[in-house]
Amino acid sequence: MDDLARRRTLQGRRVAVTGHRGFIGAHLVRDLRSAGALVSAIEGDVTTTSTWHTKFEVLFHLAAVMGERFSEKPGFGFSVNVGGTIQALEACRTNGADMVFPSTCGVYDPRLSGAVSEEADARPATSYGQSKLAAEVICQSYADHFNVRCRVLRLFNVY
C-alpha cells in the first residue's frame, strides 16, 4: 500500500497502541498520528480489565516483557505476553475492533539459516519465544471463534 492509500485508510480512525514507550511503539504512534489516525496510548497494566476502557477500531498490541526481564521473572513475562494478549483480544471483541499483534522471529527454530519461510515450523528455543507463540495461537482462536480480525507479524529486524 502506498503512503497516500495508507493515510486515507487511517485518516480519522480510532487507533490504540500498547507498548507505546518502546522503540517500535514510539515510532508507530508518531507515524499513525502523521497519517491522521486518532491515537490513544494505552496506559496501565495490560493484564487487568480496568486498563481497557478506551474505545478504538484498531489495536496495535506491542506491550511485552522480553530479554533479561523475562528471564528474571518468567511468571510476570508469561502473564504480560499471554494474559495481556488475552485482555487485548477481549477489548477488541468488545469494541468490534481489529488487532495487529507483532510477534517475533524467536518462534522459529534458531538453527534455521538463510531466508526463513512463514511456513517453517515454529520451535521457539526460549520462554519468551514460547510466550509469543502461545499468544499467536490465542489470536488465531479469537479470529476463528470470536470474530476478532487479527494480523500477526513475525518481526525479524526492526531497525
C-alpha positions in Angstrom: 0.0 0.0 0.0 1.4 3.4 -0.9 1.7 6.2 1.5 -1.4 8.0 0.2 -3.6 4.9 0.5 -2.3 4.3 4.0 -3.1 7.8 5.0 -6.7 7.5 3.6 -7.1 4.2 5.4 -6.1 5.6 8.8 -7.5 9.2 8.5 -9.8 9.8 11.4 -9.8 6.2 12.6 -9.5 5.5 16.4 -6.3 3.5 16.9 -4.9 2.3 20.2 -1.4 1.3 20.9 0.1 -0.7 23.8 3.8 -0.6 24.4 3.9 2.9 23.0 7.0 3.8 25.1 9.2 1.2 23.4 11.3 1.7 20.3 8.7 0.4 17.8 5.7 1.8 19.7 7.1 5.3 19.9 7.8 5.4 16.1 4.4 3.8 15.3 2.5 6.3 17.3 4.3 9.2 15.6 3.6 7.6 12.1 0.0 6.9 12.9 -0.6 10.4 14.0 1.0 11.8 10.9 -1.3 9.6 8.9 -4.3 11.3 10.6 -5.2 8.5 13.0 -6.8 9.4 16.3 -4.3 7.6 18.5 -4.8 6.6 22.1 -1.7 5.3 24.0 -3.0 2.6 26.4 -1.6 3.2 29.9 -1.6 0.7 32.7 -1.3 -3.0 33.3 -2.4 -4.8 30.1 -3.3 -7.9 32.2 -6.2 -6.1 34.0 -9.6 -5.4 32.6 -9.6 -1.9 34.1 -6.9 -0.8 31.7 -9.1 -1.4 28.7 -11.6 1.4 28.9 -10.6 3.2 25.7 -12.8 2.8 22.6 -10.9 2.0 19.4 -11.3 0.5 16.0 -7.8 -0.9 15.6 -5.3 -2.0 18.3 -1.6 -2.4 17.8 -0.6 -4.6 20.8 3.1 -4.1 21.3 3.3 -4.5 25.1 5.6 -7.3 26.0 8.2 -8.5 28.5 11.4 -9.7 26.9 15.1 -10.4 27.4 16.7 -10.3 30.8 13.5 -9.1 32.4 11.6 -12.1 31.1 14.4 -14.5 32.3 14.4 -12.9 35.8 10.6 -13.0 36.2 9.2 -15.6 33.8 5.8 -15.7 35.6 5.4 -12.0 35.0 6.7 -12.4 31.4 4.1 -15.1 30.6 1.4 -13.0 32.4 2.0 -10.0 30.3 2.8 -11.7 27.0 0.0 -14.2 27.1 -2.5 -12.9 29.7 -2.1 -9.3 28.4 -2.8 -10.5 24.9 -6.0 -12.2 26.0 -7.1 -9.0 27.6 -6.2 -7.1 24.4 -8.3 -9.5 22.4 -11.2 -9.2 24.8 -11.0 -5.4 24.4 -11.0 -5.9 20.6 -14.0 -8.3 20.8 -15.9 -5.7 23.0 -15.1 -2.8 20.7 -15.6 -4.8 17.4 -12.0 -3.8 16.6 -9.2 -5.4 14.7 -5.8 -6.2 16.3 -2.3 -6.1 14.9 0.0 -8.4 17.0 3.7 -8.0 16.5 5.3 -11.4 17.4 8.9 -12.4 16.9 11.2 -14.4 14.7 12.0 -16.1 18.0 9.1 -18.5 17.4 11.3 -20.2 14.7 14.0 -22.8 15.3 17.2 -20.8 15.8 19.1 -23.4 13.9 17.4 -22.4 10.6 19.7 -20.4 8.4 19.2 -18.1 5.5 15.7 -16.9 4.5 13.0 -18.4 6.7 9.6 -19.2 5.2 6.5 -18.3 7.1 5.6 -21.9 6.7 8.7 -23.0 8.7 7.9 -25.0 11.8 7.6 -22.9 15.0 10.0 -24.2 17.5 10.9 -21.5 20.0 14.2 -22.0 21.9 13.3 -19.5 24.6 10.5 -19.0 27.1 10.0 -15.6 25.5 9.5 -17.2 22.1 7.2 -19.7 23.6 5.1 -16.9 25.2 4.8 -15.1 21.9 3.8 -18.3 20.0 1.2 -19.1 22.7 -0.2 -15.5 22.1 -0.2 -16.1 18.4 -2.3 -19.3 18.9 -4.7 -17.4 21.1 -5.0 -14.7 18.4 -5.9 -17.4 15.9 -8.5 -18.8 18.3 -10.2 -15.3 18.7 -10.1 -14.9 14.9 -11.7 -18.3 14.3 -14.3 -18.4 17.1 -14.9 -14.8 18.3 -14.9 -12.7 15.1 -11.8 -10.7 16.1 -9.7 -9.9 13.0 -6.1 -10.3 14.0 -2.9 -9.9 12.0 0.2 -11.5 13.4 3.5 -10.0 12.3 6.7 -12.0 13.0 9.3 -9.3 13.2 12.9 -10.1 12.4 14.9 -6.9 12.4 13.1 -3.6 13.1 15.9 -1.2 12.6 
